[in-house]
Amino acid sequence: MPAYGGASGAIAISVAAPAYNEAANIAEVVTEWQTYLRRNARVGEWEIVVCDDGSTDATADILEELRVGCPELVIVRFDRNRGAGAAIRAAIGHTRLEWVLLLDSDGQFPIANLDRFLGPVLAGEGKAFSGARVRKADGAAYRWGSAASGAVSNLLHRTRYRDFNSIFKLVHGPLLRALPLEAGGMNCSTEITARVAELGRAWVEIPIEHRPRAGGGRGWRYWRGARDRALLVGYLGYRHWLQRRGVLRAPSAGERIGREVR
């Protein structure tokens, strides 16, 4: 497949994001994405795919209203909450363009960060790009947990990434859609980094801006997420160790994985 899509010197991008009870943020965030993509000369064809993960607030209704003025918006909906991992897999599975931009729908990752990625992509410098947050706009507990799990993940996978857990990623679509993702919760970004590393492909890290969360909150879910991340990091590292020793078959970079049935 060619590296680029759309107009000459531009790339075709699918934005893929999960959303759960983001009524306070979703209209502003999706409008920001839409405005940026429409005005960027280095972006050709584009679409925005948002998976509503069984929200109990007005998130789904707001997305439907936004679609009236944005036909490029694709809405995937779960009838119950299944977790961020399932939602991001569903969003990825509904993308169709050459490159896929992953980010959250809470507004913490400005889509303008993409400006720093487009040059290297158009220059053919890689197939997997990840944003390294220069200053994480999260609380101390979040920052410490992310740093600790990132350090352990780097050790287990023999990598040296500055931000192993970042969700802001731009990945070649065929590569991303073929990854056998399993994570069910908030730690899907950690798994995506690990899965690409298992294929022997290097991530190109690019510094990005990270903003404080605009609305909503996580509360006690942090502690459950921290526990789940520790378990996932251990699982991914152990599996990678077994692959290096030939106990498990290492994945192939060109292998296609069947899509989840919805």
Backbone as CSV, one residue per row, in Angstrom:
resi,resn,N_x,N_y,N_z,CA_x,CA_y,CA_z,C_x,C_y,C_z
1,MET,0.833,-1.200,0.000,0.000,0.000,0.000,0.868,1.250,0.000
2,PRO,0.414,2.324,-0.621,1.177,3.549,-0.570,1.158,4.134,0.827
3,ALA,2.179,4.957,1.133,2.277,5.533,2.467,1.286,6.653,2.679
4,TYR,0.835,7.261,1.585,0.007,8.455,1.730,-1.364,8.225,1.120
5,GLY,-2.322,9.088,1.537,-3.641,9.045,0.934,-4.115,10.441,0.674
6,GLY,-5.194,10.596,-0.058,-5.763,11.914,-0.305,-4.925,12.726,-1.261
7,ALA,-4.860,14.033,-1.019,-4.184,14.941,-1.923,-2.685,14.705,-1.918
8,SER,-2.001,15.200,-2.965,-0.557,15.072,-3.066,0.104,15.751,-1.881
9,GLY,1.079,15.036,-1.247,1.758,15.600,-0.098,0.940,15.611,1.165
10,ALA,-0.138,14.846,1.207,-0.994,14.769,2.391,-1.248,13.310,2.728
11,ILE,-1.655,13.054,3.951,-1.947,11.687,4.357,-3.422,11.554,4.731
12,ALA,-3.936,10.350,4.575,-5.326,10.048,4.930,-5.346,9.518,6.359
13,ILE,-6.149,10.127,7.218,-6.118,9.824,8.652,-7.502,9.474,9.187
14,SER,-7.550,8.373,9.924,-8.713,8.041,10.749,-8.360,8.352,12.194
15,VAL,-9.169,9.168,12.851,-9.026,9.386,14.291,-9.875,8.331,14.991
16,ALA,-9.299,7.621,15.957,-10.030,6.586,16.691,-9.944,6.880,18.183
17,ALA,-11.099,6.960,18.846,-11.110,7.312,20.267,-12.273,6.651,20.986
18,PRO,-12.070,6.260,22.251,-13.171,5.787,23.091,-13.810,6.959,23.815
19,ALA,-15.053,6.810,24.240,-15.720,7.853,25.026,-16.659,7.191,26.025
20,TYR,-16.526,7.575,27.280,-17.432,7.066,28.311,-17.793,8.202,29.258
21,ASN,-19.065,8.567,29.265,-19.567,9.649,30.117,-18.734,10.925,29.968
22,GLU,-18.565,11.345,28.719,-17.781,12.545,28.412,-18.673,13.697,27.952
23,ALA,-19.902,13.754,28.459,-20.822,14.811,28.030,-20.265,16.207,28.290
24,ALA,-19.443,16.351,29.319,-18.891,17.663,29.653,-17.830,18.118,28.661
25,ASN,-17.246,17.171,27.917,-16.109,17.505,27.056,-16.323,17.225,25.575
26,ILE,-17.175,16.262,25.252,-17.139,15.658,23.925,-17.435,16.633,22.794
27,ALA,-18.352,17.562,22.970,-18.683,18.495,21.892,-17.488,19.380,21.557
28,GLU,-16.870,19.937,22.577,-15.713,20.808,22.355,-14.551,20.038,21.745
29,VAL,-14.321,18.821,22.236,-13.188,18.030,21.767,-13.365,17.615,20.309
30,VAL,-14.519,17.052,19.963,-14.744,16.611,18.581,-14.746,17.799,17.623
31,THR,-15.289,18.923,18.042,-15.262,20.124,17.202,-13.828,20.581,16.964
32,GLU,-12.995,20.502,17.991,-11.575,20.839,17.845,-10.906,19.922,16.825
33,TRP,-11.180,18.617,16.912,-10.609,17.670,15.952,-11.057,17.993,14.530
34,GLN,-12.353,18.190,14.379,-12.942,18.456,13.067,-12.329,19.711,12.440
35,THR,-12.239,20.781,13.202,-11.686,22.038,12.694,-10.234,21.869,12.273
36,TYR,-9.468,21.188,13.094,-8.049,20.973,12.783,-7.880,20.172,11.491
37,LEU,-8.593,19.069,11.366,-8.442,18.194,10.205,-8.881,18.883,8.919
38,ARG,-9.945,19.670,8.989,-10.433,20.357,7.795,-9.464,21.424,7.301
39,ARG,-8.740,22.046,8.217,-7.886,23.173,7.853,-6.442,22.786,7.565
40,ASN,-6.058,21.563,7.878,-4.656,21.171,7.734,-4.367,20.708,6.309
41,ALA,-3.494,21.420,5.620,-3.188,21.112,4.222,-2.450,19.790,4.070
42,ARG,-1.829,19.306,5.143,-1.092,18.038,5.059,-1.971,16.835,5.389
43,VAL,-3.244,17.091,5.664,-4.214,16.016,5.881,-5.142,15.975,4.683
44,GLY,-5.209,14.822,4.018,-6.105,14.665,2.883,-7.470,14.172,3.363
45,GLU,-7.844,12.982,2.954,-9.105,12.402,3.422,-9.004,12.107,4.919
46,TRP,-10.104,12.301,5.631,-10.083,12.029,7.067,-11.452,11.584,7.554
47,GLU,-11.449,10.970,8.716,-12.671,10.559,9.400,-12.395,10.535,10.899
48,ILE,-13.449,10.631,11.681,-13.356,10.540,13.138,-14.253,9.391,13.584
49,VAL,-13.672,8.391,14.238,-14.429,7.238,14.719,-14.410,7.251,16.245
50,VAL,-15.574,7.427,16.847,-15.692,7.457,18.305,-16.568,6.294,18.748
51,CYS,-16.066,5.504,19.687,-16.873,4.424,20.259,-17.418,4.870,21.609
52,ASP,-18.739,5.018,21.694,-19.403,5.341,22.953,-19.528,4.054,23.761
53,ASP,-18.805,4.000,24.857,-18.692,2.779,25.650,-19.836,2.643,26.658
54,GLY,-21.071,2.660,26.155,-22.228,2.484,27.025,-22.429,3.621,28.004
55,SER,-22.192,4.853,27.572,-22.321,6.014,28.461,-23.726,6.112,29.046
56,THR,-23.799,6.559,30.293,-25.091,6.747,30.957,-25.490,8.217,31.016
57,ASP,-24.653,9.096,30.485,-25.005,10.515,30.422,-25.416,10.856,28.988
58,ALA,-25.254,12.088,28.576,-25.721,12.536,27.255,-24.674,12.400,26.155
59,THR,-23.598,11.655,26.403,-22.528,11.535,25.409,-23.053,11.078,24.054
60,ALA,-23.859,10.026,24.027,-24.362,9.482,22.762,-25.219,10.501,22.016
61,ASP,-26.079,11.207,22.729,-26.939,12.210,22.093,-26.118,13.359,21.514
62,ILE,-25.099,13.773,22.233,-24.246,14.860,21.748,-23.500,14.432,20.489
63,LEU,-23.016,13.207,20.469,-22.329,12.705,19.276,-23.263,12.700,18.068
64,GLU,-24.509,12.286,18.275,-25.475,12.282,17.173,-25.712,13.699,16.656
65,GLU,-25.786,14.660,17.547,-25.964,16.054,17.128,-24.753,16.543,16.337
66,LEU,-23.573,16.159,16.768,-22.355,16.576,16.080,-22.278,15.993,14.676
67,ARG,-22.808,14.791,14.509,-22.724,14.135,13.202,-23.543,14.872,12.143
68,VAL,-24.550,15.612,12.549,-25.363,16.375,11.596,-24.492,17.346,10.806
69,GLY,-23.550,17.981,11.488,-22.675,18.937,10.817,-21.327,18.375,10.441
70,CYS,-21.124,17.096,10.708,-19.830,16.465,10.414,-20.069,15.049,9.903
71,PRO,-20.312,14.891,8.597,-20.562,13.557,8.049,-19.361,12.626,8.162
72,GLU,-18.186,13.188,8.439,-16.983,12.358,8.607,-16.941,11.668,9.969
73,LEU,-17.893,11.996,10.841,-17.947,11.389,12.170,-18.670,10.047,12.110
74,VAL,-17.983,8.999,12.550,-18.544,7.648,12.616,-18.733,7.302,14.094
75,ILE,-19.938,6.904,14.454,-20.235,6.585,15.852,-20.441,5.082,16.000
76,VAL,-19.669,4.479,16.889,-19.842,3.078,17.258,-20.386,3.080,18.686
77,ARG,-21.352,2.239,18.962,-22.003,2.307,20.273,-22.111,0.931,20.910
78,PHE,-21.773,0.863,22.200,-21.996,-0.329,23.004,-23.262,-0.125,23.828
79,ASP,-24.046,-1.185,24.022,-25.261,-1.061,24.824,-24.974,-1.120,26.320
80,ARG,-23.733,-1.446,26.674,-23.309,-1.443,28.076,-21.825,-1.103,28.123
81,ASN,-21.371,-0.705,29.294,-19.960,-0.361,29.458,-19.092,-1.611,29.405
82,ARG,-18.131,-1.612,28.478,-17.252,-2.768,28.309,-15.792,-2.436,28.583
83,GLY,-15.481,-1.182,28.846,-14.105,-0.808,29.154,-13.416,-0.123,27.993
84,ALA,-12.420,0.703,28.334,-11.719,1.492,27.321,-11.017,0.625,26.289
85,GLY,-10.494,-0.525,26.722,-9.807,-1.400,25.782,-10.735,-1.911,24.695
86,ALA,-11.921,-2.369,25.104,-12.898,-2.840,24.123,-13.346,-1.704,23.216
87,ALA,-13.500,-0.505,23.782,-13.955,0.639,22.983,-12.915,1.063,21.958
88,ILE,-11.641,1.069,22.342,-10.615,1.473,21.378,-10.449,0.405,20.304
89,ARG,-10.595,-0.875,20.658,-10.553,-1.935,19.640,-11.684,-1.762,18.641
90,ALA,-12.879,-1.452,19.148,-14.026,-1.262,18.257,-13.806,-0.071,17.341
91,ALA,-13.294,1.023,17.892,-13.032,2.205,17.064,-12.000,1.895,15.990
92,ILE,-10.920,1.217,16.376,-9.890,0.842,15.402,-10.489,-0.050,14.321
93,GLY,-11.330,-1.005,14.729,-11.925,-1.929,13.774,-12.825,-1.271,12.755
94,HIS,-13.324,-0.080,13.059,-14.198,0.640,12.131,-13.449,1.694,11.310
95,THR,-12.146,1.819,11.503,-11.377,2.758,10.681,-11.121,2.149,9.314
96,ARG,-10.887,3.029,8.321,-10.679,2.520,6.966,-9.534,3.209,6.230
97,LEU,-8.916,4.223,6.825,-7.907,4.991,6.100,-6.490,4.512,6.406
98,GLU,-5.528,5.095,5.706,-4.161,4.577,5.693,-3.431,4.745,7.025
99,TRP,-3.724,5.817,7.730,-3.110,6.059,9.035,-4.202,6.231,10.082
100,VAL,-3.900,5.793,11.314,-4.868,5.898,12.405,-4.234,6.675,13.554
101,LEU,-4.920,7.738,13.979,-4.497,8.526,15.130,-5.314,8.096,16.337
102,LEU,-4.636,7.661,17.381,-5.288,7.256,18.620,-5.152,8.367,19.656
103,LEU,-6.224,8.670,20.342,-6.190,9.617,21.452,-7.456,9.469,22.280
104,ASP,-7.457,10.083,23.451,-8.631,10.055,24.317,-9.595,11.169,23.942
105,SER,-10.828,11.054,24.418,-11.849,12.059,24.116,-12.084,13.016,25.279
106,ASP,-11.161,13.041,26.244,-11.332,13.915,27.408,-10.646,15.262,27.253
107,GLY,-10.012,15.502,26.103,-9.405,16.790,25.838,-7.999,16.968,26.360
108,GLN,-7.399,15.938,26.954,-6.057,16.091,27.508,-4.962,16.100,26.439
109,PHE,-5.267,15.544,25.276,-4.279,15.490,24.199,-4.732,16.390,23.049
110,PRO,-4.197,17.603,22.920,-4.589,18.480,21.809,-4.247,17.833,20.470
111,ILE,-5.185,17.841,19.550,-4.919,17.233,18.253,-3.854,18.004,17.488
112,ALA,-3.600,19.258,17.867,-2.537,20.035,17.227,-1.168,19.400,17.423
113,ASN,-1.037,18.477,18.391,0.206,17.714,18.523,0.556,16.994,17.226
114,LEU,-0.461,16.699,16.427,-0.245,15.970,15.182,0.688,16.721,14.237
115,ASP,0.765,18.049,14.357,1.670,18.829,13.506,3.091,18.288,13.565
116,ARG,3.510,17.828,14.730,4.881,17.349,14.914,5.103,15.972,14.287
117,PHE,4.020,15.275,13.987,4.111,13.922,13.435,4.109,13.912,11.910
118,LEU,3.434,14.875,11.304,3.180,14.806,9.864,4.453,14.869,9.031
119,GLY,5.406,15.691,9.435,6.666,15.768,8.702,7.384,14.435,8.653
120,PRO,7.646,13.799,9.807,8.291,12.486,9.804,7.500,11.419,9.049
121,VAL,6.171,11.474,9.136,5.357,10.496,8.401,5.523,10.684,6.902
122,LEU,5.396,11.917,6.440,5.525,12.201,5.008,6.928,11.912,4.498
123,ALA,7.924,11.973,5.388,9.304,11.666,5.007,9.585,10.164,5.039
124,GLY,8.586,9.372,5.451,8.747,7.920,5.472,9.658,7.416,6.573
125,GLU,9.660,8.096,7.734,10.590,7.749,8.804,10.117,6.597,9.688
126,GLY,8.929,6.077,9.461,8.460,4.972,10.276,7.010,4.639,10.006
127,LYS,6.539,3.606,10.688,5.144,3.174,10.577,4.395,3.306,11.900
128,ALA,5.130,3.613,12.978,4.506,3.717,14.298,5.127,4.884,15.052
129,PHE,4.317,5.894,15.349,4.778,7.104,16.026,3.991,7.269,17.325
130,SER,4.676,7.644,18.389,4.021,7.769,19.689,4.404,9.087,20.350
131,GLY,3.425,9.738,20.971,3.670,11.003,21.640,4.215,10.802,23.043
132,ALA,5.333,11.445,23.338,5.924,11.409,24.676,5.567,12.703,25.393
133,ARG,4.773,12.598,26.440,4.313,13.779,27.160,5.478,14.463,27.873
134,VAL,5.742,15.710,27.506,6.849,16.450,28.108,6.570,16.716,29.577
135,ARG,5.380,17.215,29.878,4.935,17.425,31.256,3.524,16.861,31.378
136,LYS,3.381,15.796,32.141,2.081,15.156,32.288,1.198,15.978,33.217
137,ALA,0.027,16.343,32.716,-0.891,17.195,33.481,-1.842,16.354,34.314
138,ASP,-1.303,15.358,35.005,-2.081,14.498,35.888,-1.590,14.688,37.317
139,GLY,-2.321,14.142,38.266,-1.903,14.202,39.654,-0.653,13.379,39.905
140,ALA,-0.053,13.575,41.082,1.199,12.902,41.411,1.062,11.382,41.372
141,ALA,-0.060,10.865,41.863,-0.251,9.412,41.884,-0.297,8.842,40.473
142,TYR,-0.975,9.534,39.563,-1.027,9.089,38.173,0.365,9.110,37.548
143,ARG,1.089,10.196,37.778,2.418,10.323,37.175,3.362,9.249,37.699
144,TRP,3.306,9.003,38.998,4.177,7.995,39.579,3.833,6.606,39.042
145,GLY,2.548,6.297,38.994,2.137,4.987,38.499,2.535,4.767,37.056
146,SER,2.367,5.801,36.226,2.734,5.684,34.818,4.236,5.509,34.659
147,ALA,5.015,6.269,35.436,6.474,6.163,35.348,6.950,4.783,35.783
148,ALA,6.364,4.257,36.859,6.774,2.950,37.365,6.444,1.841,36.374
149,SER,5.212,1.853,35.854,4.831,0.799,34.907,5.605,0.930,33.606
150,GLY,5.906,2.171,33.193,6.696,2.369,31.986,8.105,1.837,32.142
151,ALA,8.706,2.064,33.311,10.062,1.571,33.556,10.106,0.045,33.534
152,VAL,9.121,-0.580,34.174,9.070,-2.048,34.185,8.831,-2.582,32.772
153,SER,7.936,-1.938,32.021,7.653,-2.376,30.650,8.900,-2.276,29.779
154,ASN,9.643,-1.190,29.913,10.882,-1.044,29.150,11.878,-2.140,29.498
155,LEU,11.985,-2.442,30.779,12.905,-3.491,31.214,12.517,-4.842,30.627
156,LEU,11.240,-5.172,30.688,10.775,-6.473,30.217,10.863,-6.611,28.707
157,HIS,10.667,-5.504,27.976,10.680,-5.566,26.515,12.002,-5.105,25.907
158,ARG,12.960,-4.773,26.769,14.285,-4.339,26.321,14.193,-3.113,25.422
159,THR,13.377,-2.171,25.840,13.206,-0.924,25.098,13.574,0.247,26.010
160,ARG,13.581,1.455,25.434,13.934,2.649,26.207,12.984,3.802,25.869
161,TYR,11.712,3.537,25.875,10.742,4.571,25.525,10.493,5.502,26.710
162,ARG,10.381,6.786,26.421,10.172,7.789,27.468,8.753,7.741,28.023
163,ASP,7.796,7.351,27.191,6.387,7.366,27.612,5.705,6.113,27.074
164,PHE,5.977,4.995,27.707,5.485,3.696,27.239,3.964,3.648,27.198
165,ASN,3.305,4.427,28.070,1.857,4.307,28.241,1.041,5.344,27.484
166,SER,1.669,6.173,26.677,0.939,7.238,25.986,-0.081,6.673,24.999
167,ILE,-1.283,7.242,25.000,-2.311,6.828,24.047,-2.222,7.612,22.747
168,PHE,-1.556,8.761,22.759,-1.482,9.586,21.545,-0.486,8.944,20.590
169,LYS,-1.011,8.225,19.595,-0.175,7.481,18.660,-0.709,7.648,17.243
170,LEU,0.199,7.680,16.286,-0.157,7.670,14.868,0.487,6.434,14.263
171,VAL,-0.347,5.501,13.820,0.139,4.196,13.381,-0.394,3.884,11.989
172,HIS,0.443,3.250,11.165,-0.001,2.808,9.851,-1.180,1.856,10.032
173,GLY,-2.278,2.141,9.361,-3.519,1.410,9.574,-3.410,-0.100,9.462
174,PRO,-2.812,-0.632,8.383,-2.721,-2.090,8.276,-1.973,-2.729,9.440
175,LEU,-0.954,-2.063,9.944,-0.218,-2.577,11.097,-1.092,-2.568,12.345
176,LEU,-1.736,-1.453,12.624,-2.540,-1.330,13.842,-3.733,-2.274,13.832
177,ARG,-4.417,-2.363,12.699,-5.622,-3.200,12.629,-5.306,-4.684,12.730
178,ALA,-4.034,-5.065,12.543,-3.642,-6.470,12.637,-3.199,-6.878,14.039
179,LEU,-3.063,-5.926,14.958,-2.588,-6.262,16.296,-3.643,-7.046,17.076
180,PRO,-3.249,-8.144,17.729,-4.196,-8.935,18.529,-4.346,-8.348,19.928
181,LEU,-5.124,-7.292,20.057,-5.249,-6.584,21.329,-6.206,-7.302,22.277
182,GLU,-5.846,-7.314,23.554,-6.635,-8.023,24.562,-7.065,-7.152,25.729
183,ALA,-6.342,-6.087,26.033,-6.595,-5.289,27.240,-8.036,-4.794,27.270
184,GLY,-8.666,-4.920,28.431,-10.064,-4.539,28.531,-10.316,-3.207,29.194
185,GLY,-9.326,-2.669,29.904,-9.541,-1.446,30.660,-8.784,-0.258,30.109
186,MET,-8.296,0.586,31.026,-7.655,1.835,30.655,-6.231,1.653,30.152
187,ASN,-5.734,0.430,30.122,-4.327,0.192,29.824,-4.075,-0.293,28.407
188,CYS,-5.026,-0.042,27.519,-4.869,-0.492,26.138,-3.664,0.163,25.469
189,SER,-3.326,1.397,25.851,-2.190,2.076,25.225,-0.884,1.361,25.543
190,THR,-0.762,0.848,26.763,0.429,0.091,27.148,0.554,-1.160,26.291
191,GLU,-0.568,-1.832,26.069,-0.537,-3.050,25.260,-0.179,-2.751,23.816
192,ILE,-0.689,-1.661,23.252,-0.378,-1.320,21.866,1.120,-1.091,21.704
193,THR,1.728,-0.362,22.651,3.174,-0.154,22.600,3.907,-1.485,22.638
194,ALA,3.489,-2.368,23.536,4.153,-3.659,23.693,3.971,-4.547,22.466
195,ARG,2.771,-4.574,21.910,2.507,-5.444,20.758,3.364,-5.062,19.553
196,VAL,3.508,-3.768,19.309,4.343,-3.333,18.187,5.805,-3.680,18.456
197,ALA,6.244,-3.522,19.708,7.616,-3.879,20.062,7.864,-5.369,19.854
198,GLU,6.866,-6.196,20.138,7.004,-7.638,19.945,7.215,-8.006,18.481
199,LEU,6.715,-7.176,17.586,6.889,-7.422,16.154,8.280,-7.038,15.676
200,GLY,9.088,-6.482,16.568,10.421,-6.040,16.188,10.437,-4.680,15.527
201,ARG,9.336,-3.962,15.629,9.253,-2.620,15.044,9.514,-1.578,16.130
202,ALA,10.219,-0.528,15.758,10.547,0.527,16.716,9.528,1.657,16.632
203,TRP,9.116,2.149,17.789,8.295,3.351,17.843,9.177,4.579,17.670
204,VAL,8.703,5.547,16.922,9.355,6.852,16.842,8.640,7.757,17.835
205,GLU,9.338,8.177,18.885,8.716,9.023,19.905,8.896,10.505,19.574
206,ILE,7.833,11.256,19.769,7.815,12.687,19.466,7.244,13.427,20.675
207,PRO,7.898,14.474,21.165,7.390,15.216,22.327,6.035,15.856,22.027
208,ILE,5.121,15.780,22.990,3.789,16.360,22.802,3.347,17.120,24.047
209,GLU,2.331,17.956,23.853,1.703,18.690,24.949,0.611,17.828,25.577
210,HIS,0.430,17.977,26.879,-0.602,17.247,27.618,-1.309,18.236,28.532
211,ARG,-2.636,18.311,28.434,-3.404,19.305,29.187,-4.122,18.671,30.377
212,PRO,-4.469,19.476,31.376,-5.301,18.964,32.473,-6.664,18.536,31.936
213,ARG,-7.261,17.566,32.586,-8.582,17.099,32.190,-9.593,18.224,32.366
214,ALA,-10.410,18.453,31.327,-11.336,19.585,31.342,-12.535,19.365,32.251
215,GLY,-13.042,18.144,32.316,-14.236,17.878,33.116,-14.329,16.410,33.450
216,GLY,-15.294,16.060,34.271,-15.456,14.671,34.676,-14.367,14.280,35.663
217,GLY,-14.177,12.995,35.865,-13.151,12.565,36.801,-13.012,11.065,36.813
218,ARG,-11.979,10.586,37.555,-11.697,9.160,37.594,-11.921,8.577,38.984
219,GLY,-11.630,9.396,40.024,-11.886,8.974,41.395,-11.230,7.653,41.754
220,TRP,-12.012,6.792,42.453,-11.476,5.539,42.954,-11.051,4.599,41.849
221,ARG,-11.497,4.851,40.612,-11.118,3.973,39.503,-9.613,3.953,39.291
222,TYR,-8.908,4.989,39.793,-7.454,5.012,39.636,-6.830,3.773,40.239
223,TRP,-7.255,3.405,41.451,-6.620,2.290,42.146,-6.903,0.970,41.440
224,ARG,-8.095,0.797,40.944,-8.386,-0.407,40.165,-7.567,-0.415,38.887
225,GLY,-7.447,0.762,38.246,-6.649,0.856,37.035,-5.184,0.572,37.291
226,ALA,-4.659,1.048,38.436,-3.259,0.793,38.778,-3.016,-0.699,38.980
227,ARG,-3.951,-1.354,39.662,-3.827,-2.799,39.853,-3.859,-3.528,38.521
228,ASP,-4.811,-3.148,37.661,-4.941,-3.812,36.368,-3.714,-3.570,35.496
229,ARG,-3.151,-2.351,35.566,-1.959,-2.070,34.761,-0.791,-2.931,35.219
230,ALA,-0.629,-3.091,36.536,0.452,-3.930,37.047,0.297,-5.370,36.555
231,LEU,-0.934,-5.874,36.595,-1.183,-7.238,36.117,-0.913,-7.353,34.620
232,LEU,-1.349,-6.346,33.845,-1.154,-6.389,32.399,0.321,-6.320,32.041
233,VAL,1.069,-5.427,32.696,2.503,-5.306,32.420,3.204,-6.630,32.695
234,GLY,2.851,-7.280,33.808,3.440,-8.571,34.115,3.098,-9.622,33.076
235,TYR,1.844,-9.636,32.648,1.406,-10.593,31.627,2.134,-10.376,30.307
236,LEU,2.192,-9.117,29.859,2.849,-8.820,28.586,4.333,-9.160,28.640
237,GLY,4.969,-8.826,29.759,6.391,-9.122,29.890,6.666,-10.613,29.917
238,TYR,5.844,-11.369,30.643,6.041,-12.815,30.719,5.815,-13.463,29.360
239,ARG,4.786,-13.015,28.646,4.538,-13.573,27.323,5.702,-13.275,26.376
240,HIS,6.227,-12.042,26.450,7.359,-11.674,25.605,8.584,-12.529,25.942
241,TRP,8.782,-12.810,27.212,9.891,-13.664,27.649,9.741,-15.072,27.072
242,LEU,8.531,-15.610,27.082,8.281,-16.930,26.509,8.496,-16.933,24.999
243,GLN,8.155,-15.843,24.339,8.373,-15.753,22.897,9.860,-15.760,22.560
244,ARG,10.647,-15.044,23.343,12.085,-14.987,23.080,12.729,-16.357,23.240
245,ARG,12.142,-17.201,24.072,12.689,-18.533,24.305,12.027,-19.608,23.455
246,GLY,11.144,-19.205,22.574,10.537,-20.142,21.648,9.406,-20.962,22.226
247,VAL,8.996,-20.668,23.461,7.889,-21.404,24.067,6.569,-20.997,23.422
248,LEU,6.425,-19.704,23.109,5.278,-19.198,22.370,5.737,-18.714,21.008
249,ARG,4.855,-18.802,20.032,5.177,-18.309,18.697,5.102,-16.794,18.688
250,ALA,6.169,-16.160,18.234,6.172,-14.704,18.123,5.266,-14.288,16.979
251,PRO,4.545,-13.175,17.105,3.651,-12.722,16.031,4.424,-12.288,14.802
252,SER,3.755,-12.319,13.681,4.348,-11.874,12.417,3.873,-10.472,12.105
253,ALA,4.780,-9.646,11.565,4.430,-8.259,11.256,3.349,-8.165,10.198
254,GLY,3.234,-9.163,9.347,2.247,-9.106,8.280,0.993,-9.906,8.556
255,GLU,0.884,-10.466,9.746,-0.236,-11.342,10.084,-1.520,-10.545,10.269
256,ARG,-2.579,-11.038,9.683,-3.883,-10.390,9.834,-4.675,-11.109,10.916
257,ILE,-5.283,-10.336,11.783,-6.060,-10.897,12.886,-7.538,-10.634,12.631
258,GLY,-8.371,-11.653,12.825,-9.798,-11.489,12.590,-10.422,-10.425,13.473
259,ARG,-11.413,-9.738,12.930,-12.080,-8.665,13.669,-13.102,-9.211,14.667
260,GLU,-13.235,-8.484,15.727,-14.246,-8.783,16.736,-15.641,-8.609,16.127
261,VAL,-16.521,-9.559,16.406,-17.888,-9.482,15.896,-18.720,-8.659,16.863
262,ARG,-19.469,-7.655,16.339,-20.277,-6.778,17.193,-21.726,-6.887,16.795
